[in-house]
Amino acid sequence: MANRAAPPADVRTTDVLVVGFGGAGACAALEARSRGAQVLVLDRFEGGGATAISGGVVYAGDTHIQREAGVADSVDDMVAYLSAEVGDVVSEATLRDFCAQSGPNIAWLASHGVPFDASLCPVKTSYPTDDWFLYYSGNEGFLPFRERARPAPRGHRAKGTSLPGRNLFAPLADSAQRNGVAVLQHCRATDLVRDNGRVVGVDALLLEGRDAWWHGWFERAAINVVNYLPKVAKALRSRAARLEQDRGRRIRVRAHRGVILTTGGFIYNRQMVTEHAPGYRRGMPLGTGGCNGDGHRMGAAIGGALQRMDRVSAWRFLNPPAAFTKGMLIDRAGRRFVNEALYGAAVGEAMVEQNEGQGLLIIDERLKRLARSQLGRGQTQWFQTAPALLNLWFNCRRASSVEALARLCKVDLQVLRETLATYNGDTVRQGPDAFGKDDRAELRPPFYVVDVGIRSKVWPLPTLTLGGLAVDEATGGVTDRSGHIIPGLFAAGRAAVGVCAHQYVSGLSIADCVYSGRRAGREAAQRHTATTRDNPGRGAARRSR
């Protein structure tokens, strides 16, 4: 319900207000500023969001980077492939526009200093080593996708070491500030402000001085330890939230032209995950403390429609080591349920949606030795090598026979015999099997079982949310439950429904942040509200909680 509230003593004004300074926020701010708007960005922490801690991959086709690498690609092929991945999450026209703009967007990012490189990875992997920065980042080469479109490597990784998401975000942030975008850090938006039905700003809590320093330290420390000490990270983030509530100074920022929500997803709001996607609740959250659904909550509070909230990307990357993908993945009944070689999000989704998050990978002695040989020595990143070795050491149980394997997996012996016989028979016959898998290995005892399920204590399942506020596809304007645009309010990135809101392949989320961020920035900048500009005190401001 909308409540009238007196504004705080500190009221600031701008043309376009961007809430959240990650990939989408930076692109929105740059685009709005390039069109002459005064732009102010609020960020709960110190900028970067999930983009800055990511692999820095942008999914794009028909780019100058591909051409430099000698790769032939086209917008038509990109559309044909992505239409099979994203379904009807956006219209055909929007998907085509997204693909057509992806090449120019890579050039636009490069013009703002984002470093790309045309070195083409020679092998299929979930993420390349630091020698390669263009790679097949999805399912392009697998059936049935390769029958729909000519495969092409479209994962454009920002040049840098390990996970160079910071190398993608930092140049955008620097360019934004050089071009006159103002950024207010340690400022958490709490409520949208409305005037006669139009969104005209936000109320926020601002931390300054030593409080801001500690606030930033808590979040940086949480990011550093979350994969190893999740309870410690949770405690650190609780301290940051308490600091906001206890020490934050209330301010109001009014926007003459529009407010753009670019606050990321909601994977760290465990209550929202439980409500909308309970099957993924046991997954490991992937993101930052800012991925807590603030934008979703504020938009919904004034009538914005939330869509695709049950869509979560769960990443079970079996490759590397590539040897794991030659094994077979079985469900709780002892049957295969997915092509093990597919992109990790496709494997993870099949495991959670079809099998309540359970999955057992079966390999044999030869594949186990091969897996060990494929790890390290410059063939994998450290964050790929370490989990794979831990699984080979501590999550790999031996079975000397099919009977012992059935007991170990707690599945029916006859079902497992049939599954194994079919898998081995397909391997001998060669060619694609019923799941479209080409590359298999005949499995012989002794067998080894690796628990890859969502409850695995050795191999956590990373998850991120994909659903968000419904938006008008032409403008990025947030729509209500009747499909009407809410005046003055826009959303982009993972706070909004977009190309990435149904299925994930590496680089698609950041590519959507660029596309939807620029769209929202462009549209907000050119929307003039003379009444508000000339008389910002006119009318009673309203906010929703």
C-alpha positions, 0 to 999 in steps of 0.5 A: 500500500502506498503511504504518504511520507514527509521527505527526509531533510536531505533531498537531492535531484537528478535527471536519471537515477540508476539504482545499482552500479553493476554491469547493467547499471554502468551501461544504463548510466553511460547511455543516459549520460551520452544523451545529455541527461544528468545521471546519479547512480546509487550503489549499496556497496562500492560498485561492480555487483555480480559482474565484477566477480564474474568471468567477464564473459559477453555472449555476442555474434558477428563481432569484430573479435570473431572476424579477427579470429577467423570465425564465421558467424551471423546474426541469423545463426545466433538467433536460430541457436538462442531461440532454442535456448531461451524459448519464448521469454522474449518476442522474436523481434526482441531476440533478433534485435538483441542478436543484431546489437550484440556485435555493436555492443562488443564494439561499444564496450571496447570503445569504453576501454573493455579489453577483448582478445581474438585468441580462440580456445581450441577445446570445449570447456566450461571456462578457458585458461588464461591463454584464450579469450574467445570460446564456445560458451554454450551448447552450440556444438551439441545436438539438437542445437548444431542442427538448427544453426551453424555453431560458432564460439560466441563467449567473449571473455574480457582479457585478464587472469582467472575471473576477470569480471573486474576488467570488464566493469572497471573500465565502464565505471571509469568511463562513466565517471569521466563522462560526468556520471555521479556515483553515491556509494554505500547508499541502499535504496529502500522505497520508490517515491511516486507523485501522482502515479509516476515514479519520481525518485527513491528514499535511501539509507546513506552511510558515510565516513567510518561507517561506510568503510566498515560497510565495504569491508564486511562485504569484501570479506564476505565475498572472499570467504563465502565459498569456503566459510559460508556461515562466516560470510552470512554473519559478515553480511548481517553486520553490514545490514545492521550497520545500514539500519542503525547508522544509515542517514535517510535521504531522498533522491528525486529524478526528473526523467526516470528511475532505473532499477539495476539491482541484480537478482535475489539469490541471497534473499533465501526467503524469496528463493524458498518462496519462488524456487524451493527446489534450488534452496540448497544450492550455493548462492552465486553473486554478492550481498547486493543480489538480495532482491531489493529492486524486485521488492521495490518494484512489486510494492508499487504494482510491478509484475514479477515474472519467471521467478521460479527460474534459477540457473544451477551450474553442474559443470562436469568439464573439466575434466573432460573425462567426466563427460564420457561417463554416465549420469544417473538419477535416483532410479538408476536411469540416465536423464541428460547428455552429460557433455552439455553446458553445466546449466543444462545439466544442473537444470535437468538434475534439479527439475527432473530428479529433485537435485539428485545425480550420480556420475558413473566412471571407471578406472580408465576414466578416473586416470584420464581425469587426473591427467587432464587437471593442472599443468596449464590445462585448467584454471585453479578454481576448476582444478581444485574441486575436481581433485577434491572430488577424485580424492574424497567424493569418488566411491569404488564398486568392484561390480555392477552388483556393488555399484547398484548397492552403492547407488541404492538403485534397482540392480536390473534397472542399472544393468539395463542403463549400463548395457544401453550406454555401452552398446551405444558406445560400441555402435558409435554415433549420437545416442538417445540424448544426442551425446557423441563422445562416450566411453565403454564403462567396465568394472571397477566403477567409481561413483561421484555424487554431483547432486545439490546436497553434495558436501564436496561439490556445491551447486552454484545457483543464480536467479533469472526472474525479475520485473516484467518490462516493456520490450521496446523501452525497458519500462516496468509494467504492472500486472495488467501490462501497463507501463508504470510511468518513470520506472525502468529495470534492466539486468537481472532485476528485469525479465530479459533474454537471460530470464529462461535459460543461461549460457555463459556470457548471456547474462552480461550481454543482456545487462549491456543490451537492457541497460543501454535500452533503459538508459536511452529511454529514461534520458529522453523522457522529459517531465517538465512539471516535476523539473520546474516544481519538484515540490508539487504534489504529495510524494508517495512511497510503497513499503 
